[in-house]
Amino acid sequence: MARYAAGTVDCPGSPKSVRIVVVGDKGTGKSSLIVAAATDSFPPNVPPVLPDYKLPVEFFPDGIPVTIVDTSSRPEDRDMVAEELKHADAVVLTYACDRPETLERLSEYWLPELRRLEVKIPIIVAGCRLDFRDDNNQVSLEQVMSPIMQQFREIETCIECSALKQLQAQEVFYYAQKTVLHPTGPLFDQDSQALKPRCVRALKRIFILCDHDRDGALSEAELNDFQVKCFHAPLQPSEIEGVKRVVQEKLPEGVNERGLTVTGFLFLHALFIEKGRLETTWTVLRKFGYNNDIRLAEELLPSTIFKGAPDQSFELTNAAIEFLKGMYMLFDDDQDNNLRPQEIEDLFSTAPESPWKEAPYEDAAEKTALGGLSFDAFLSMWSLMTLLEPARSVENLIYIGFPGDPSTAIRVTRRRRLDRKKQQCERKVFQCFVFGPNNAGKSSLLNCFLGRSYADNQESTTDERYAVNMVDESGGAKKTLIMREIPEDGVQGLFSSKESLAACDIAVFVYDSSDESSWKRATQLLVEVATYGEATGYEVPCLMVSAKDDLDSSPISIQESTRMTQDMGIEPPVSISSKLGDFNNLFRKILTTAQHPHLSIPETEAGKSRKHYNRLINRSLMAVSIGAAAVVVGLAAYRVYATRKSSSA
C-alpha cells in the first residue's frame, strides 16, 4: 500500500510555503551553504549576510515554495535573529566540522538559546566544512550527535555537508523542508516507539470513513478506493495480498476474513513511520483534511458560517439534531437512554480529544444515576458547545461523522434587538445570566437545575460556571436553557466589554431572603445591569429570585423587594428553597420570560428620565413640523390669492 504521490500542496491543511532560517556561529559556513544549495556551485566570496533566497517551486518534488533566510552571528544582532525565528517554519543550525568548539557551542549556547526564545519548530543540525575535517580524527556523526540529541529532543535530524565539494548541501534544506511538510513530532512518540494518541484518533476516523459497509474491515475494494483517493493509483491484487501478509505475520488480529482491520491499518502506518516514510502517513492525513496539529484544516471550516452580530447566537439545525440522535442510539449499546462515560469516550474516539473533559463543559449537564447522559442531557451539551464555540462544535460534528456540509449543521438566530421589536423570539436555546452576592444560593440553584439534591451539593463556588438542561414548556415542547453563574467579583470584568449583555436572553438576580444585606447587594446588581443595558442598547428581561425560603425572611427585604420591582417594571421576586426542593416553577418562568423579550425589562430612574426627555423632544419636533406645515400651506394660499387678485386687476 501507499505509493507516495508527491505534491500535497493543494490539500487542505498542507503548508503553502516553507521559510527556513539558518543560524550558527561566525565562520561555520552558513552563507556558503545557502549559495551552494541554491546555485549548485561554490561561491569564492560571499557577503557576511545574504539576502533571502527563494528557491524555485520545482526545486524539491513536493512543489512547495522555499525561502532560505541567512542571519548575522554578531552579538549585537541577536534581536534581529530572534525576530526572524518568530517567522520561521524550520531552523538549520550550523557548526564547522573542523572546529570542535563550534560543536560544543550547540549545547552550550545555541540550543538553550532557541529554547529560551520558545522556538517550537523543527531543528536540523548541519555540520558544514566537511572537506576541512582532519582525516586522522574521523568520528562518526552518530557518536558526535547522539548525546546532544538525547538532551535536546527538538532536533529532528543531523547531516554533514560540504559547500566546496557540493556534498549534501541541497539535502540539508530538503530535510528541513521535509520536517515542515512531514514532521515526526505530531505522529510518533520516540520514547515509547508508538503512534501518538491524536494520530491514532485521526487514522481511526479515516478508517471508519473508508469502511463503507461498516463491517469493521477494509475489503479489497475499499482498500483500492482509499489508495486511489490518497495516491491516485489503484493497488494490484498481488500488492493487496502482500500488504495483508506483512500485517498478518506481525499482527494476526490486523487481518480477518473481511479484510484489513483498524488495528492492522494503524500497524501499517506505524511501520511506515518507523521506516522513515512519514510522507505516506502525512499524505493520507492531508487528503482527509488534517493540518500539522492533526486537526481539521481551517479551509474545511470557513469562518463565514460563524459570523454574526453580538446579539445573535448559534443553534444546531434539525439535520444536526437528527444526526446526533442517530449517533446517540448507535453508541448507547444497551439502549437504556444512558450514554455512559466510556461510551462518550468511544463516540469522541475519532476526535483529537474529548471536548467535554474540561471547563466549561465538565459537569455542566445533568447526569444519570450511573454517571452517564440521557439523550436530553447529551443534546444539551451539544447546544452549550454550539452557543459558546460554534466552530468547535461543527469541527467535532465532522470528527464523529456528520455527513453534510458544515454550513448545514448550525444556524444563526435573529438578532435579540429585533426580537424585542417584534415582541417574540424563535430561539430554541436561551442563555440566562445568574447574578447575586456570594452565599446567596446561586451555586445551589444551578446544581438543583441539574437534578442534584441539596444534601449532595452544599459547596458554593466563586468561579464562573455553566449549567444546561431541557425545560418543559406548557404545551409539552422542550427548549434548552443555559444558566451562566456570574461571580460577584466578576461583574465589573463582565462590563469591560460593550457587548457583554448582547448574548444574554434573561438575567436572574438571586439573594438570600433571610439576609437584608444580600437583598441590597442583589438590588444594586440589578440596577447596575439595567443601567449598563440602557447605556449599550442591550437591555434584557430580568427576574429577582428570593432564595432560602426555608429560613425566616427579612421583613424589610420582603417589603422593599416588592416595591422596588414594581418601580422598575418587573415581576415580583420568585421565592424558592433549594433545601426543600421547592422551585415554584422557576425554570419555566425563566424560559417564559426569555421568550417575551419586550417584557420585564427594568427601567432605572435615569432611563425613565431619558425616555421622558425623548418624548418631549419628539412632541416638540412634531409641533414644529405641524407649525412649519401650516406656514407653508398659508404661504401657498396667499400666493394663489395674490395671483388671482393681480389677474382680476
Disulfide bonds with the S-S distance in Angstrom:
none
